[in-house]
């Protein structure tokens, strides 16, 4: 009879060992699934774009050149000879040499607006897929509307707002003054030069760099918004300020540290002693939901370049 319990105990041990072995066999190394790659942005066949008309005023410059050939990256367009209104531009049959050109649409429908408000209304009505504005043009209503308060911002290859100091003045430009100007006159649309050229020390914060002495400002008379800009900067506290800085708009290629920025060329010849760049020209671009992914893939800068005029102070 003693053999029966012994046999039962042995059977239980063998069963336990077998189950442990089965459990180990079921385990597999941890495996993290690889998420699928995001789909490539859909290429839009036709894009309706609103632009400032050549005669449309802005704070920084007047148009000094007529509209040229339209282009997006390496894609080049020509007016459709069958379009009496001159709005339709057809892409020329040529191979794209960059990713922007590869994503560019086959047809551009370009509408120039004499008034920025009319362009805003057309965009709200869904008549435009994208709408380009000069810096500071978007109305307070559009900027406060949740649908439009964060437009894309496109950097143009040409256009610099700079401060010119007097001979021997090596102090920086007070950062707070320029931030006030960008906020009050341009809605924050201009690109601070410190973001193009970090650590250059051209624009200084008086709290961290006491050498950036307070200044008085005058704006070059060729700048259309000179009086408005001067009124804004006149609100800056400047007790005891003895230095004078002159703000000028330079219709020159954007470059940081003498090196072309984002494909611009040639390197800036205007970077001379006493000339301190403070902002690069950046345009707000409103984009409708239908075209948002395509426009973002191309980049807002390509649409800012479609704005048809150039001009302003040259130094």
PAZAPA-4460 file (N, C-alpha, C; in steps of 0.05 Angstrom, whole numbers, plus 32768, in hexadecimal, padded with zeros to 4 digits):
% residues 315
    n_x    n_y    n_z   ca_x   ca_y   ca_z    c_x    c_y    c_z   seq   type   mol
   8010   7FE8   8000   8000   8000   8000   8011   8019   8000     1      X     A
   802A   8018   800B   803B   8030   800C   8044   8038   7FF0     2      X     A
   8043   8025   7FDD   804C   802C   7FC2   8039   803F   7FB4     3      X     A
   801F   803E   7FBB   800B   804E   7FAD   800F   806C   7FB1     4      X     A
   8013   8074   7FCB   8018   8091   7FCF   8031   809A   7FC1     5      X     A
   8046   8089   7FC1   805F   8091   7FB4   805B   8095   7F96     6      X     A
   804B   8083   7F8B   8046   8086   7F6E   8036   809F   7F68     7      X     A
   8023   80A6   7F79   8013   80BE   7F76   8023   80D7   7F77     8      X     A
   8036   80D7   7F8B   8047   80EF   7F8E   8059   80F2   7F76     9      X     A
   8064   80DC   7F6C   8075   80DD   7F54   8066   80E8   7F3C    10      X     A
   804D   80DF   7F39   803C   80E9   7F23   8037   8107   7F24    11      X     A
   8032   8110   7F3C   802E   812D   7F40   8047   813E   7F39    12      X     A
   805E   8134   7F41   8077   8142   7F3A   807C   8143   7F1C    13      X     A
   8077   812C   7F0F   807B   812B   7EF2   8068   813E   7EE4    14      X     A
   804F   813F   7EEE   803B   8152   7EE1   8044   816F   7EE5    15      X     A
   804E   8176   7EFD   8056   8191   7F02   806E   8199   7EF0    16      X     A
   8081   8186   7EED   8098   818C   7EDC   8090   8190   7EBF    17      X     A
   807D   817F   7EB6   8074   8181   7E9A   8066   819C   7E95    18      X     A
   8055   81A4   7EA8   8047   81BE   7EA5   805B   81D5   7EA5    19      X     A
   8070   81D4   7EB6   8084   81E9   7EB6   8092   81EB   7E9C    20      X     A
   8098   81D4   7E90   80A6   81D3   7E76   8094   81DE   7E60    21      X     A
   807A   81D8   7E62   8067   81E2   7E4D   8065   8200   7E4F    22      X     A
   8064   820A   7E68   8062   8227   7E6C   807A   8235   7E60    23      X     A
   8092   822A   7E64   80AA   8237   7E59   80AA   8236   7E3B    24      X     A
   809F   8221   7E30   809F   821F   7E12   808D   8233   7E06    25      X     A
   8078   823C   7E15   8065   824F   7E0A   8070   826B   7E09    26      X     A
   8084   8271   7E1A   808E   828C   7E1B   809D   8293   7E02    27      X     A
   809A   82AB   7DF8   80A9   82B4   7DE0   80B5   82CF   7DE6    28      X     A
   80CB   82D5   7DDA   80D8   82EF   7DDF   80C5   8306   7DDA    29      X     A
   80C8   831B   7DEB   80B7   8333   7DE8   80BA   833E   7DCC    30      X     A
   80A4   8346   7DBF   80A5   8351   7DA4   8094   836A   7DA2    31      X     A
   80A0   8380   7D9B   8091   8399   7D99   808A   839D   7D7B    32      X     A
   8071   839F   7D75   8069   83A2   7D58   8073   83BD   7D4E    33      X     A
   807D   83BD   7D35   8086   83D5   7D28   806E   83E3   7D1C    34      X     A
   8069   83FC   7D24   8052   840A   7D19   8056   840F   7CFB    35      X     A
   8041   840F   7CEC   8043   8414   7CCF   804D   8430   7CCA    36      X     A
   805B   8434   7CB4   8065   844E   7CAD   804D   8460   7CA5    37      X     A
   804E   847A   7CAE   8037   848B   7CA6   8035   848E   7C88    38      X     A
   801D   8490   7C7E   8019   8492   7C61   8025   84AC   7C57    39      X     A
   802F   84AB   7C3F   803A   84C3   7C32   8023   84D7   7C2D    40      X     A
   8029   84F1   7C31   8013   8505   7C2C   8009   8503   7C0F    41      X     A
   7FEF   8505   7C0D   7FE3   8504   7BF2   7FEA   851C   7BE2    42      X     A
   7FF1   8518   7BCA   7FF8   852E   7BB8   7FDE   853A   7BAD    43      X     A
   7FDB   8555   7BAF   7FC3   8562   7BA6   7FC6   856B   7B89    44      X     A
   7FB2   8564   7B79   7FB4   8569   7B5C   7FB1   8587   7B56    45      X     A
   7F9F   8594   7B64   7F99   85B1   7B60   7F98   85BF   7B7A    46      X     A
   7FA5   85D6   7B7C   7FA6   85E5   7B95   7F9E   8602   7B8F    47      X     A
   7F8B   860C   7B9F   7F81   8627   7B9D   7F8F   8638   7BB2    48      X     A
   7F9F   864C   7BA9   7FB0   865C   7BBB   7FA9   8679   7BB9    49      X     A
   7FA5   8686   7BCF   7FA1   86A3   7BD0   7FBB   86B1   7BD7    50      X     A
   7FC1   86C8   7BC9   7FDA   86D6   7BCD   7FD5   86F4   7BCF    51      X     A
   7FE7   8703   7BDB   7FE5   8720   7BDB   7FEA   872A   7BBE    52      X     A
   7FD9   873D   7BB6   7FDD   874A   7B9C   7FF6   875C   7B9D    53      X     A
   8003   8761   7B86   801B   8771   7B87   8017   878D   7B93    54      X     A
   7FFF   8798   7B90   7FFA   87B3   7B9B   7FF1   87B3   7BB8    55      X     A
   7FEF   879C   7BC4   7FE5   879B   7BE0   7FFB   87A4   7BF3    56      X     A
   7FF4   87B8   7C03   8007   87C4   7C15   800D   87B1   7C2C    57      X     A
   8026   87B4   7C37   802D   87A7   7C50   8040   87B9   7C5F    58      X     A
   8047   87B1   7C77   8057   87C3   7C88   8074   87C5   7C80    59      X     A
   807F   87B2   7C71   809C   87B0   7C6E   80A6   87BA   7C52    60      X     A
   8097   87B6   7C3D   80A2   87BD   7C23   808B   87C1   7C0F    61      X     A
   8092   87CE   7BF9   8080   87D1   7BE2   808A   87BE   7BCC    62      X     A
   8078   87B5   7BBC   8080   87A2   7BA7   8090   87B1   7B91    63      X     A
   80A8   87A6   7B8C   80B9   87B3   7B78   80BE   87A2   7B5F    64      X     A
   80AF   878B   7B5E   80B3   8779   7B47   8099   876C   7B40    65      X     A
   8093   8768   7B27   807A   875A   7B1F   807B   873D   7B26    66      X     A
   8064   872F   7B26   8065   8712   7B2B   8076   8704   7B16    67      X     A
   8085   86F0   7B20   8095   86E0   7B0E   8089   86C5   7B0A    68      X     A
   8098   86B2   7B00   808E   8697   7AFB   8088   8689   7B16    69      X     A
   8072   867B   7B17   806B   866C   7B30   807B   8653   7B31    70      X     A
   8083   864B   7B4A   8091   8632   7B4E   808F   8629   7B6A    71      X     A
   808E   860E   7B6E   808F   8602   7B88   80A5   85EE   7B88    72      X     A
   80BB   85F4   7B96   80D2   85E3   7B95   80DD   85E2   7B78    73      X     A
   80E2   85CB   7B6F   80EC   85C8   7B53   80D6   85C8   7B3E    74      X     A
   80BD   85C8   7B47   80A6   85C8   7B35   80A2   85E5   7B2A    75      X     A
   80A0   85E8   7B10   809D   8602   7B03   8082   8602   7AF5    76      X     A
   8074   8619   7AF6   805A   861C   7AEB   8059   8632   7AD6    77      X     A
   8047   862F   7AC3   8042   8643   7AAE   8025   864A   7AAD    78      X     A
   801D   8663   7AA6   8001   866A   7AA5   7FF3   8658   7A90    79      X     A
   7FDA   8651   7A96   7FCA   8642   7A83   7FC0   8655   7A6E    80      X     A
   7FC7   8651   7A55   7FBF   8663   7A40   7FA1   8664   7A3B    81      X     A
   7F93   864F   7A44   7F76   864E   7A40   7F67   865B   7A57    82      X     A
   7F75   8665   7A6B   7F67   8672   7A82   7F69   8690   7A7E    83      X     A
   7F53   869C   7A77   7F52   86B8   7A71   7F58   86C9   7A8A    84      X     A
   7F51   86BE   7AA2   7F56   86CE   7ABA   7F72   86CD   7AC4    85      X     A
   7F83   86BB   7ABA   7F9E   86BA   7AC2   7FA3   86AE   7ADD    86      X     A
   7F8F   869F   7AE8   7F92   8693   7B02   7F9E   8677   7B02    87      X     A
   7F9A   8669   7AEC   7FA2   864D   7AEB   7FBF   864A   7AE1    88      X     A
   7FCF   863D   7AF0   7FEB   8637   7AE9   7FEF   8619   7AE7    89      X     A
   7FFB   8610   7AD1   7FFE   85F3   7ACD   801C   85EC   7AD0    90      X     A
   8020   85D6   7ADD   803B   85CC   7AE2   8048   85C3   7AC7    91      X     A
   8060   85CC   7AC3   806F   85C4   7AAB   8077   85A7   7AAE    92      X     A
   8078   8598   7A98   807F   857C   7A98   809E   8579   7A9B    93      X     A
   80A7   8576   7AB3   80C3   8572   7AB9   80C6   8562   7AD3    94      X     A
   80DC   8554   7AD5   80E0   8544   7AEC   80E6   8555   7B05    95      X     A
   80DA   854E   7B1C   80E0   855C   7B35   80FB   8553   7B3F    96      X     A
   810B   8566   7B48   8125   8561   7B53   8127   8563   7B71    97      X     A
   8110   8568   7B7E   8110   8569   7B9B   80F5   855F   7BA5    98      X     A
   80F3   8559   7BBF   80DB   854E   7BCA   80C3   8562   7BC9    99      X     A
   80CA   857C   7BCB   80B5   8590   7BCA   80A9   8590   7BAE   100      X     A
   80BA   8590   7B99   80B0   858F   7B7E   809F   8576   7B78   101      X     A
   80A7   8560   7B84   8099   8547   7B7F   807D   8548   7B8B   102      X     A
   8079   8557   7BA0   805E   8559   7BAD   804E   8570   7BA2   103      X     A
   805A   8582   7B92   804B   8599   7B88   8034   8591   7B76   104      X     A
   801E   85A0   7B76   8007   8598   7B66   800B   859D   7B49   105      X     A
   7FFA   8591   7B38   7FFB   8595   7B1B   7FF0   85B0   7B13   106      X     A
   7FDD   85BA   7B23   7FD0   85D3   7B1B   7FCF   85E6   7B34   107      X     A
   7FD6   85FF   7B30   7FD3   8613   7B44   7FBE   8627   7B3B   108      X     A
   7FAB   862D   7B4C   7F97   8642   7B46   7F9E   8659   7B59   109      X     A
   7FAB   866E   7B4E   7FB5   8684   7B5E   7FA3   869C   7B5C   110      X     A
   7F9B   86A6   7B74   7F8A   86BE   7B75   7F98   86D4   7B85   111      X     A
   7F9B   86EB   7B79   7FA8   8701   7B86   7F93   8713   7B92   112      X     A
   7F96   871B   7BAB   7F82   872B   7BB9   7F8E   8747   7BBF   113      X     A
   7F7F   875B   7BB8   7F87   8777   7BBE   7F84   877D   7BDC   114      X     A
   7F72   876F   7BE9   7F6C   8774   7C05   7F6F   875A   7C15   115      X     A
   7F7D   875C   7C2C   7F81   8744   7C3C   7F67   8739   7C48   116      X     A
   7F54   874B   7C4E   7F3A   8743   7C59   7F2B   8732   7C45   117      X     A
   7F2B   873A   7C2B   7F1E   872B   7C16   7F2A   870F   7C14   118      X     A
   7F45   870D   7C18   7F52   86F3   7C16   7F49   86E1   7C2E   119      X     A
   7F47   86ED   7C46   7F3D   86DE   7C5D   7F21   86D4   7C59   120      X     A
   7F10   86E4   7C4D   7EF4   86DC   7C48   7EF3   86C5   7C34   121      X     A
   7F03   86C7   7C1F   7F04   86B2   7C0B   7F0D   8698   7C17   122      X     A
   7F21   8699   7C29   7F2A   8681   7C36   7F15   8675   7C48   123      X     A
   7F07   8686   7C58   7EF2   867C   7C69   7EDC   866F   7C5A   124      X     A
   7ED6   8679   7C42   7EC1   866E   7C32   7EC9   8654   7C24   125      X     A
   7EE1   864C   7C27   7EEA   8633   7C1A   7EF2   8636   7BFD   126      X     A
   7EF6   864F   7BF4   7EFE   8654   7BD8   7F1C   8650   7BD4   127      X     A
   7F2B   864E   7BE9   7F48   864B   7BE8   7F51   8633   7BF8   128      X     A
   7F65   8625   7BEF   7F71   860F   7BFE   7F87   861A   7C10   129      X     A
   7F95   862F   7C07   7FAA   863C   7C17   7FA9   865A   7C11   130      X     A
   7FB0   866A   7C25   7FB0   8687   7C22   7FC9   8692   7C2F   131      X     A
   7FD8   86A1   7C1F   7FF2   86AD   7C29   7FED   86CA   7C2F   132      X     A
   7FF8   86D3   7C46   7FF5   86EE   7C4F   8011   86FA   7C55   133      X     A
   8014   8714   7C52   802C   8721   7C5B   802D   8722   7C79   134      X     A
   8045   8724   7C85   8047   8725   7CA3   8035   873A   7CAF   135      X     A
   8026   8733   7CC3   8015   8746   7CD2   7FFA   874B   7CC5   136      X     A
   7FF5   873F   7CAE   7FDC   8745   7CA0   7FC3   8737   7CAB   137      X     A
   7FC6   871F   7CB6   7FAF   8711   7CC0   7FA0   8722   7CD5   138      X     A
   7F86   8723   7CD3   7F77   8734   7CE5   7F76   8727   7D01   139      X     A
   7F6F   8738   7D15   7F6D   872E   7D31   7F57   8719   7D32   140      X     A
   7F42   871D   7D22   7F2C   8709   7D22   7F36   86EE   7D1A   141      X     A
   7F46   86ED   7D05   7F50   86D3   7CFB   7F64   86C7   7D0F   142      X     A
   7F74   86D8   7D1B   7F88   86CE   7D2E   7F7B   86C3   7D48   143      X     A
   7F64   86CD   7D4F   7F57   86C4   7D67   7F43   86AD   7D62   144      X     A
   7F3D   86A7   7D49   7F2C   8691   7D42   7F3B   8677   7D44   145      X     A
   7F2F   8664   7D53   7F3D   864A   7D58   7F43   863B   7D3F   146      X     A
   7F34   8640   7D29   7F39   8632   7D10   7F52   863C   7D02   147      X     A
   7F5B   8655   7D07   7F70   8661   7CF8   7F87   866D   7D08   148      X     A
   7F86   8669   7D22   7F99   8678   7D34   7FB6   866E   7D31   149      X     A
   7FBA   8656   7D26   7FD5   864C   7D22   7FDB   8647   7D05   150      X     A
   7FDE   865C   7CF5   7FE4   8657   7CD9   8000   864C   7CD5   151      X     A
   8004   863F   7CBE   8020   8638   7CB7   8030   8651   7CB2   152      X     A
   804A   8650   7CB7   805B   8668   7CB3   8071   8660   7C9F   153      X     A
   8072   866F   7C89   8085   8669   7C74   809B   867E   7C72   154      X     A
   80B4   8675   7C74   80CB   8687   7C72   80D1   868C   7C55   155      X     A
   80D3   86A6   7C4E   80DA   86AD   7C32   80F9   86AF   7C30   156      X     A
   8103   86AA   7C18   8120   86AA   7C14   812C   86C6   7C15   157      X     A
   811B   86DA   7C10   8124   86F5   7C0F   8114   8706   7C23   158      X     A
   8121   8718   7C31   8113   872A   7C43   811E   872A   7C5F   159      X     A
   812B   8740   7C67   8138   8742   7C82   8131   875C   7C8E   160      X     A
   8129   875C   7CA7   8125   8775   7CB7   813E   8777   7CC9   161      X     A
   814C   878E   7CC6   8166   8791   7CD4   8167   87AB   7CE2   162      X     A
   8179   87AC   7CF6   817F   87C5   7D05   819A   87CF   7CFC   163      X     A
   819C   87E8   7CF6   81B6   87F4   7CEF   81BE   8807   7D06   164      X     A
   81D6   8802   7D12   81DF   8811   7D28   81F3   8826   7D1F   165      X     A
   81F7   883A   7D2F   820A   884F   7D29   8227   8845   7D2B   166      X     A
   8239   8854   7D20   8256   884D   7D21   825F   8849   7D3E   167      X     A
   826C   8833   7D43   8277   882D   7D5D   8263   8821   7D71   168      X     A
   824A   881E   7D69   8236   8812   7D7B   8237   87F4   7D77   169      X     A
   8242   87E6   7D8B   8244   87C9   7D8A   8230   87BB   7D9D   170      X     A
   821F   87CA   7DA9   820B   87BD   7DBB   81F6   87AF   7DAB   171      X     A
   81EA   879A   7DB6   81D6   878B   7DA8   81BB   879A   7DA7   172      X     A
   81A9   878E   7D98   818E   8799   7D95   817D   878D   7DAC   173      X     A
   8170   879D   7DBC   8160   8792   7DD3   814B   877F   7DC9   174      X     A
   814C   8766   7DD4   8139   8751   7DCC   811C   8759   7DD1   175      X     A
   8116   8764   7DE8   80FB   876A   7DEF   80EE   877E   7DDC   176      X     A
   80FE   8791   7DD2   80F4   87A4   7DBF   80EB   8796   7DA5   177      X     A
   80FB   8784   7D9B   80F5   8776   7D83   80DD   8762   7D86   178      X     A
   80DC   8756   7D9E   80C5   8744   7DA3   80AB   8754   7DA3   179      X     A
   80AC   876C   7DAF   8094   877E   7DAF   808C   8785   7D93   180      X     A
   80A0   878C   7D82   809A   8794   7D67   808D   877D   7D57   181      X     A
   8099   8765   7D5A   808E   874E   7D4B   8072   8747   7D54   182      X     A
   806D   8749   7D6E   8053   8742   7D79   803E   8757   7D71   183      X     A
   8044   8771   7D74   8030   8786   7D71   802C   878D   7D54   184      X     A
   8040   878C   7D43   803E   8795   7D27   8039   877D   7D14   185      X     A
   8044   8766   7D1B   8044   8750   7D08   8037   8737   7D12   186      X     A
   802B   8738   7D2A   801D   8721   7D34   802F   8709   7D39   187      X     A
   8049   870E   7D3D   805C   86F8   7D41   8064   86E9   7D27   188      X     A
   805D   86F4   7D10   8062   86E6   7CF7   807F   86E6   7CEF   189      X     A
   808E   86FB   7CF5   80AA   86FC   7CED   80BA   86E7   7CFC   190      X     A
   80CF   86DD   7CF0   80E0   86C9   7CFC   80F8   86D7   7D0A   191      X     A
   80FA   86D5   7D25   8111   86E1   7D33   812B   86D6   7D28   192      X     A
   813E   86E8   7D24   8158   86DF   7D19   8166   86CC   7D2B   193      X     A
   8161   86CD   7D45   816E   86BB   7D58   8167   869E   7D52   194      X     A
   8150   8699   7D45   8149   867E   7D3E   8157   8674   7D25   195      X     A
   8161   8687   7D15   8171   867F   7CFE   818E   867D   7D05   196      X     A
   8197   868D   7D18   81B3   868F   7D20   81B5   868F   7D3E   197      X     A
   81AF   8678   7D4B   81B0   8677   7D68   81CB   867E   7D73   198      X     A
   81CB   868E   7D89   81E3   8694   7D97   81F4   86AA   7D8A   199      X     A
   81E9   86B7   7D75   81F9   86CB   7D68   81FC   86E4   7D79   200      X     A
   81E8   86E8   7D8C   81EA   86FF   7D9E   81E3   871A   7D91   201      X     A
   81D7   8719   7D79   81D1   8732   7D6C   81BA   8741   7D7A   202      X     A
   81A6   8731   7D84   8190   873D   7D92   8193   8734   7DAF   203      X     A
   8194   8747   7DC1   819C   8741   7DDD   8185   8747   7DF0   204      X     A
   8185   8737   7E05   8172   873B   7E1B   8180   874C   7E30   205      X     A
   8176   8764   7E36   8183   8775   7E49   8186   8768   7E65   206      X     A
   8174   8756   7E6C   8176   8749   7E87   818E   8736   7E88   207      X     A
   8195   872A   7E72   81AB   8717   7E72   81C4   8722   7E65   208      X     A
   81C1   8737   7E55   81D7   8744   7E48   81D5   8762   7E4B   209      X     A
   81DE   876D   7E62   81DA   8789   7E67   81E6   879B   7E52   210      X     A
   81F8   8791   7E41   8205   87A1   7E2D   81F2   87AA   7E17   211      X     A
   81DA   879E   7E15   81C7   87A6   7E01   81B8   87BF   7E0C   212      X     A
   81C4   87D6   7E07   81BA   87EE   7E12   819F   87F5   7E05   213      X     A
   818E   8804   7E15   8175   880D   7E0B   817A   881F   7DF2   214      X     A
   8166   881F   7DE0   816A   882E   7DC7   8150   883C   7DBF   215      X     A
   8154   8850   7DAF   813E   885D   7DA1   813E   8853   7D84   216      X     A
   8127   8854   7D77   8126   8848   7D5C   811A   885C   7D48   217      X     A
   8125   8859   7D30   811A   8867   7D19   8118   8852   7D03   218      X     A
   8103   8854   7CF2   80FF   8841   7CDD   8104   884E   7CC2   219      X     A
   8112   8840   7CB1   8118   884B   7C96   80FF   8854   7C88   220      X     A
   8100   886B   7C7C   80E9   8878   7C70   80DD   8867   7C59   221      X     A
   80ED   8855   7C4C   80E2   8845   7C36   80D1   882E   7C40   222      X     A
   80D1   8829   7C5A   80C0   8814   7C65   80A3   881E   7C67   223      X     A
   8090   8812   7C5A   8075   881D   7C5A   8069   8820   7C75   224      X     A
   806E   880E   7C88   8063   8810   7CA2   8074   881E   7CB7   225      X     A
   8086   8830   7CAD   809A   883D   7CBF   808C   884A   7CD7   226      X     A
   8077   885A   7CD2   806B   8868   7CE8   805E   8856   7CFC   227      X     A
   8051   8841   7CF3   8045   882E   7D05   805A   881F   7D16   228      X     A
   806F   8817   7D09   8085   8809   7D17   8092   881C   7D2C   229      X     A
   8096   8835   7D25   80A2   8848   7D37   808F   884D   7D4F   230      X     A
   8075   884E   7D4A   8062   8852   7D61   8063   883B   7D74   231      X     A
   8066   8823   7D6A   8067   880B   7D7C   8081   880C   7D8C   232      X     A
   8097   8811   7D7F   80B0   8812   7D8E   80B3   882A   7DA0   233      X     A
   80A3   883F   7D9C   80A4   8856   7DAD   8098   8850   7DC9   234      X     A
   808A   8839   7DCB   807E   8832   7DE5   8092   8824   7DF7   235      X     A
   80A9   881D   7DEC   80BE   880F   7DFC   80CA   8822   7E10   236      X     A
   80CC   881B   7E2A   80D9   882C   7E3D   80F7   882F   7E36   237      X     A
   8101   8848   7E34   811D   884B   7E2C   8129   8862   7E3C   238      X     A
   8126   8861   7E55   8131   8876   7E67   8150   8878   7E63   239      X     A
   8159   888F   7E5C   8175   8894   7E59   8181   8889   7E3F   240      X     A
   8171   8880   7E2C   817C   8875   7E13   8189   888B   7E03   241      X     A
   81A2   8885   7DFA   81B1   8899   7DEA   81B7   888E   7DCE   242      X     A
   81B4   8874   7DCA   81BB   8869   7DB0   81A2   8868   7D9E   243      X     A
   81A7   8868   7D84   8192   8868   7D70   8196   8850   7D5E   244      X     A
   8181   8840   7D59   8182   882A   7D46   816E   8830   7D30   245      X     A
   8176   8829   7D17   8165   882D   7D00   815C   8812   7CF6   246      X     A
   8141   880F   7CF3   8136   87F6   7CE8   8133   87F9   7CCA   247      X     A
   813D   87E5   7CBB   813C   87E6   7C9E   8132   87CA   7C94   248      X     A
   8123   87CB   7C7E   811C   87B2   7C71   812F   87AD   7C5A   249      X     A
   813B   8796   7C59   814E   8790   7C43   8142   877A   7C32   250      X     A
   813F   8781   7C19   8136   876E   7C05   814D   875D   7BFC   251      X     A
   8158   874D   7C0E   8170   873E   7C0A   816C   8721   7C12   252      X     A
   817D   870F   7C08   817A   86F2   7C10   817F   86EF   7C2E   253      X     A
   816F   86DD   7C39   8172   86D7   7C55   818A   86C4   7C58   254      X     A
   819C   86CB   7C6B   81B3   86BA   7C70   81BB   86BF   7C8D   255      X     A
   81C4   86AA   7C9A   81CD   86AC   7CB6   81EB   86A6   7CB7   256      X     A
   81F9   86B8   7CC4   8216   86B4   7CC6   8224   86B4   7CAC   257      X     A
   8219   86C1   7C97   8225   86C1   7C7D   821F   86A8   7C6D   258      X     A
   8210   8695   7C78   820A   867C   7C6B   81ED   867C   7C62   259      X     A
   81E7   8675   7C49   81CB   8675   7C40   81BA   8663   7C52   260      X     A
   81A1   866C   7C57   818E   865E   7C68   8179   8650   7C56   261      X     A
   8174   8637   7C5B   815F   8627   7C4E   8160   862B   7C30   262      X     A
   8178   8628   7C24   817B   8628   7C08   817D   8643   7BFB   263      X     A
   817E   8658   7C0B   8181   8673   7C00   819D   8677   7BF4   264      X     A
   819F   8689   7BE1   81B8   868F   7BD5   81B7   86AB   7BC9   265      X     A
   81CD   86BA   7BC7   81E7   86B3   7BD2   81E8   86BA   7BF0   266      X     A
   81FF   86B6   7BFC   8203   86BD   7C18   81FF   86DC   7C1A   267      X     A
   81F6   86E4   7C32   81EE   8700   7C35   8205   8713   7C33   268      X     A
   8203   8726   7C20   8218   873A   7C1D   8213   8752   7C2F   269      X     A
   81FA   8752   7C3B   81F3   8769   7C4C   81FE   8766   7C69   270      X     A
   8209   874F   7C6F   8213   874B   7C8B   822D   875A   7C8F   271      X     A
   822A   8774   7C95   8241   8785   7C99   8240   8790   7CB5   272      X     A
   8256   879A   7CC0   8256   87A5   7CDB   8241   87BB   7CDF   273      X     A
   8233   87BA   7CF5   821E   87CE   7CFB   8203   87C6   7CF1   274      X     A
   8200   87B1   7CE0   81E6   87A8   7CD7   81DF   878E   7CE5   275      X     A
   81CA   878F   7CF6   81C2   8778   7D06   81A7   876E   7CFC   276      X     A
   81A6   8756   7CF1   818C   874A   7CE9   817C   8743   7D02   277      X     A
   8162   874A   7D02   8151   8744   7D18   813A   8731   7D11   278      X     A
   8131   8733   7CF8   811B   8721   7CEF   811E   8719   7CD2   279      X     A
   8115   8701   7CCC   8113   86F8   7CB0   80F5   86F9   7CA9   280      X     A
   80EF   86FD   7C8F   80D4   8700   7C86   80C6   86E5   7C85   281      X     A
   80B1   86E2   7C94   80A1   86C9   7C96   8084   86D0   7C92   282      X     A
   8076   86C0   7C81   805A   86C6   7C7B   8047   86B1   7C87   283      X     A
   8031   86BA   7C92   801D   86A7   7C9B   800E   869B   7C83   284      X     A
   8009   8681   7C84   7FFB   8673   7C6F   7FE4   8663   7C7B   285      X     A
   7FCC   866C   7C75   7FB4   865D   7C7E   7FB0   8645   7C6B   286      X     A
   7FA9   862E   7C77   7FA6   8616   7C66   7F8C   8608   7C6E   287      X     A
   7F7C   8601   7C5A   7F63   85F3   7C5E   7F68   85D6   7C64   288      X     A
   7F54   85C9   7C70   7F57   85AD   7C78   7F5C   859B   7C61   289      X     A
   7F51   85A0   7C4A   7F54   858E   7C33   7F72   858D   7C2A   290      X     A
   7F80   85A3   7C2D   7F9B   85A4   7C22   7FB0   85A5   7C38   291      X     A
   7FA8   85A2   7C51   7FBB   85A6   7C67   7FD3   8594   7C66   292      X     A
   7FCE   857A   7C62   7FE5   8567   7C62   7FF7   856C   7C4B   293      X     A
   7FEC   8572   7C33   7FFC   8577   7C1C   800D   8590   7C1E   294      X     A
   8001   85A5   7C28   800F   85BF   7C2B   8025   85BC   7C40   295      X     A
   8020   85AE   7C56   8034   85AB   7C6A   804B   859A   7C60   296      X     A
   8045   8586   7C4F   805B   8575   7C44   806C   8586   7C32   297      X     A
   8060   8598   7C22   8070   85A9   7C10   807F   85BE   7C20   298      X     A
   8072   85C9   7C35   807E   85DE   7C45   8073   85F9   7C3F   299      X     A
   806C   8608   7C55   805F   8622   7C51   8071   8636   7C43   300      X     A
   808C   8632   7C45   809E   8644   7C38   809B   8645   7C19   301      X     A
   8094   862E   7C0D   8090   862D   7BF0   8078   863E   7BE8   302      X     A
   8064   863F   7BF9   804C   864F   7BF3   8051   866D   7BF8   303      X     A
   8061   8673   7C0D   8068   868E   7C12   8078   869A   7BFB   304      X     A
   8087   8689   7BED   8097   8692   7BD6   8085   8699   7BBE   305      X     A
   806D   868F   7BBE   805B   8695   7BA8   8051   86B1   7BA8   306      X     A
   8052   86BE   7BC0   8049   86DA   7BC2   8059   86EA   7BAD   307      X     A
   804C   86FA   7B9C   8057   8702   7B83   806A   871A   7B81   308      X     A
   8071   8726   7B97   8081   873E   7B94   8098   873F   7BA7   309      X     A
   80AA   8750   7BA0   80C2   8755   7BB1   80C9   8772   7BAF   310      X     A
   80D8   877C   7BC1   80E0   8798   7BC0   80E7   87A2   7BDB   311      X     A
   80ED   87BC   7BDE   80F3   87C7   7BF7   810F   87D4   7BF8   312      X     A
   8118   87DA   7C10   8131   87E7   7C13   8149   87D5   7C0C   313      X     A
   815B   87DF   7BFD   8174   87D0   7BF7   818B   87DF   7C03   314      X     A
   819E   87D0   7C0D   81B5   87DE   7C1A   81CF   87D4   7C0D   315      X     A
***
